[in-house]
């Protein structure tokens, strides 16, 4: 039998739809949390993440 192949598979594979839905749900939760923090005046920008994004070229200017 192919025991080696069975050992390399960990857990159940999820379909692309469930992964996309999980990503979307997390993005919506994060957006809602940020909106609430903005309304309360408690939101703080993580300047190190912004600097890292700029240095990595992740920040693209809007046209």
PERA-V843080 format. One record per pair of residues at least 6 apart in sequence whose ideal C-beta (glycine too) atoms are under 7 Angstrom apart, sorted by the first residue. I is the first residue (numbers start at 0). GAP is how many residues later the second one is. D is the distance in whole Angstrom. If there is no record, write none. Layout:
# PERA-V843080
I/GAP/D + I/GAP/D
This chain:
# PERA-V843080
33/9/6 + 36/6/4 + 52/6/5
